[in-house]
Amino acid sequence: MNSVLLDAGEPEPPLPPNRELRHRTPSQEVRRAFLDAATALLEEEGLSALTIRAVATRAGAAPQSLYNRFGDKQGLLTAIAEEHFSDLARAMGEITEPDPRERLRLAGTIVHDLLTAHPRSYDLMWAVPPGPATRDAFAHLVRMVEYGQAAGAFIPGQAASLASAIWASINGAITVEVRQARAQTGSGEGVSVIDFQLVLDIILCGVCTG
């Protein structure tokens, strides 16, 4: 978000004709700007660059405004992680593939693509306590397992336990990929060192009945 965001009580510059704001920037838009700024700093420079002042400066708002919305730096980090898990849960919830095997493959591919697109945020997602969005993303996977079991496509057993094993396998492969890519490029971007579809083939071999 490129526009300068101001807290309540501060004068505003004239707004462009096509911008539908009346008096001051809505609180939700300010929050969105903080999250966008924090995520960009995290991916570009790493966790050490993510200070309250740096995020506020990038968002074009006062540091106190950030404190008012997130409490402290830990609250901001948790919000970033939850944002990514929320995106993940939403994408998984939109899968409508009827075949249980292909549904699970699509879910794994979505997880991979979303998380490797933001490798430093991915590290952060596992460094903060799980929140509602984390549990929501995992719940989608549990329901996929239950769907496959009901269709006779997946092995029997506790769906949550099977989903946990799938979740761990997928994220373990992503962790290796991200870290090896970082070691080769000096950043979190670039080289794909794992055939992730092969990883999904192996997972499906373990969970499918035939």
N, C-alpha and C positions, 0 to 999 in steps of 0.2 A: 504494500500500500504506500503510495508515494506522497499522499497529501499530508500536511502537517496536522497533527491531532492536538487539540487543546482541551484542558479540563474545564469544568463548569466555573464560571466566574472570570475567565480570561477572554479578552476581546478576540473576535474572529476576523480573518480577512474576508473580502467579498467572495462569495461562492460562484462557481461557474454556473451558467444557466441550466445545464442539464443535470445538475446535482440536486437531489431531492432532500436537502437538509434545510431547516428553518432557522434555528437560533444557535444551537451548539451541537457538536458531534455526539451522537448517541453513545451511551455507555458500552453497549455491545460492540460498537465499531471500534472504540478505543481498545477494548479487550482484544479484539481480533488483531488490531495493529501490533499490540504487544506480543502476541503469540507468533505472528508472522515475523516480526523483527527478531525475536529470540531464536526461532527456528533457523532463520537465515544466518545469524551470527554463529549458532552452534555448528551448522554444516560447513561454514566457511572457515572458522577459526578454532573450533573446538570448545570444550566445556569451560576451559580457563578464561576464555574471552567473554563468557556470559555473566557479566556483572549487571547489577540493577541499573547503574548509570549508563552503561553502554546500550542496554536494551531500550531504556527510556529515550536516549538521544536518537537512536535509530528510528524509533517510532514517532519522534517529534512530540513527546509529551514529558511532563515532569516526573521525576523519580517517585514522588509521593503518590502520584496517580497509580503507579504500578503497585506500590505497597497497599494502597486502598483496595485493589482488585485481587491481589494474589497473596497478601500477607507478608511474604518474604521470598527469598530466592528459592527455597525448597518448594514453596507453593507454586512458583512459576514453573519449576522443573516438572513437578507432578502434573501440572496443567498441560505442558507440552506432551508428556508421555500419554496422558489420557486422550489428547487430541488425535494422536496417531492411532491409538487403539480404537477410538471412535470411528475413524476413517476405515480401519480394517473391518470392524464389525458391520458397518454399513455396507461395504463392498461384499462381504460374505453373505449378508442377508439378502442381497439382490440376485444371488445365483438361483436360477430356476431349472437348470439341467436335470431332466428326469432320471437319467442313469446314475445310480449311486456312485459308481466308480469314477465316472467323468465329473460328477459333482465334487467329489473329494479332490480330484486332480485340479479342477478349476480353483478350488479354495486354496490349495497349496501354492498354485501359481500366483494367485492374487496376493497371498501373504508374502511370497518371495519378492514380487515386483514392487509392492508398496514399501517394504522394509529396506530393500537394497537401494531404493531411490533416495533414502535418507539415512545413510549408514551411521552417522553420529547420533542422530535421534534414536536409531535402533538400539545403540548401546544404552542410551538413557532410559529407554522403555523398560529395560530389565534391571535398572538400578534404583527404581523408586517402588514403593509399595503398590500392589495392584489396587486399582480403583474400579468403579462400576463399569467403565468402558472395557477394561481388561477382562472382567468377568463376562461381559456381554459377548465379546469376540470369542471367548472360549465356549460359551453356551451355544453359539452357532455351530461350532465344530461338533459338540456333543449331539446336537440335533441331527447333524449329517450322519453321524455314526448310527444313531437310532433309526434313521430313515433307511440306511443300508442294511441294518439288521432286520428290520421289518420286511424288507424286500427279499431277504435270504441271501443278499450279496456279501455281507460282512460276517465274520465269525461271531459267535455268541459271547456273552460276557457283559460285565458292567460297562455301559457306554462311556461313562466319565473316565474310567481307567484306560480304556482303549483310546479315547480322545487325547488323554494326557500323553500317552506314548507317541501318538501321531504328532502332537504339538511339539513335544521335545525333539523328535526326529527332524521335523521341518526346521525348527529354530536352531538346532545344532548345526545343520548343514548351512544355514544362512550365516551363522556366526563364523564358521570356518571360511566361507566365501568372502565375507566382509573383511575379516582380519588378514587373510592372505592377499586380497586386493590392496589393502592399505599398506601392507609390507612391501609390495612390489611398486606401488605408485607414490608412496609417501603421503597419501591422502585416503579418504574413504571412497574414492570414486574409481571407476575404470575397469579393471580386468576381471572378467568372469573366469574363475578357476575351477568351478564345479559344474558338472552337467546336472542341473537341478531336476530336469525331467527324469533322469535316471534315478535320482533319489526318490522321486515320487513313484516310479515303477517299483522300486524295492519296498517302499511303504505299502503300496497296494498289494504286492505279493504276500505281505505279512497279514493283511487284514481281510483279504477277499477269501471267499469260500471255495472258489473254483478258478 
